[in-house]
Amino acid sequence: MDERFPLIYQIICIILTALFVWSFVVAREPRQWRRLYQSKFCRAEDFSVNRNKRIDENLKRYGIIVAMLFLVADVGFFLWGASYQDRIKSESMSKEERLHLEEQEKIQSKMPHLLKRGG
């Protein structure tokens, strides 16, 4: 298994991307999906033009919101998976190693200011 981006994060990202695409497609063309649903699960006498129009509008409105939630979750899990190696590495560091790393970062952050003053 690749330690830089573990398999579980890859699977989660693929599933969330598929859910995002599917919900976005439903939100873009709600009439086709409503008709498919009604043909499978509803009786013929349950059809109403006003009700169908309201369903289409709600599918469009809430479908976009759901799609964006899937997208945000997908990006979040991608970033979480991409930072996996760094998180594991920082958890395994001792307290002395962390202090040494923080000191190096402080020195490096001060270096551009020292170079500007000296030049």
N, C-alpha and C positions, 0 to 999 in steps of 0.2 A: 504494500500500500504506500502511496506517495504521502510523505509527511508534510509537504508544503501545503497541500489542499486535500484533506482527507475525503474519502469516498462518501461518507454520510453527508457532508456539506454539498458535494456535487449532486447527490440524489435529491436533496432538499431544493437546491437551486433549479434543477430540471423540472421538478414537480411544480414549484411555484411559478416558473416561467410558463409552463403549459397552462396552469390555471389562470394566469394573467392574460395570456393570448385568448383562451376560450371565453373568459368573461368579457374581454374587450370586444370580441367578435359578436357575442350576444348583445352587448350594449349598442353596437353599431347597427345591427339588423335584428331588432327585437321581434318584428312581425313574423319572420320565418320560424324563429324558435318558439314563439307562442303558438303558431299553427301546428308545428310538430308536436308540441306538448298536448294541445287540445285534441289532435287526431288520435293520440295514443291513450289519453287518460280521461277525457271529458265526453259527455253525451252530446248529441246533436242539438237538443233543446236548450242546452246551457249557453249557447252562443248569443252574444249581444254586442251590437256595434259600439255602443258607448262604453261598455265594460271592456271590450277588446282594445279600444283606443286608450283607455286609462291604464290597462295592463302594459301596453306598449310604451307609454310614457314613463311609467314606473320602472320598467325594465331598463330603459335607456338611462334614466337618472341614477338609479341605484347600481346598475351594472358598471358604470364608469367609476363610481366610488369604490366598489368592490375590486375592480381591476387595479385601481391605483393602490389600494391596500395590499394586494398581492405583489405589485411592483415594489413597493417600499419594503415589504418583508423579504422579497427576493434579493434586493440590493443589500439589505441588512445581513442576511445570512451569507451572501457572497463575501462581504467585507469581513464578517466574523470568521469565515473559513480561510480567507486569504491571510488573516492575521494569526492563524492558529499556531504556526511555527514560532512566531515571536512571543506569543503568550506562553507557550510551553517553555520556551527558553528562559523567559523572565521569571517564571515560577520556580524553575530549577536552580536559579542563581542564589548564592549565599548572600548574607547581609553585607559582607565585606566587598564582594564583587559588585553589588548594587551601588555601594558608596563610591567605589573606584570609578564605576561607569558614570555616575552623576558628576563627579569631579572633572572627569574628562569632558563631559558635555558643557559644563560651566566654562572651562578653559577655552573650548572651541567657540562658544558663543561670544566670548570676550575678544577673541583674536581679530575679527574684522574691525572692531573699534580701535584696537591698538595699532593695526596696520594703517588706518586712516590718519591717526594722530602722528605717527612716525613719518608718513610720506609727505 
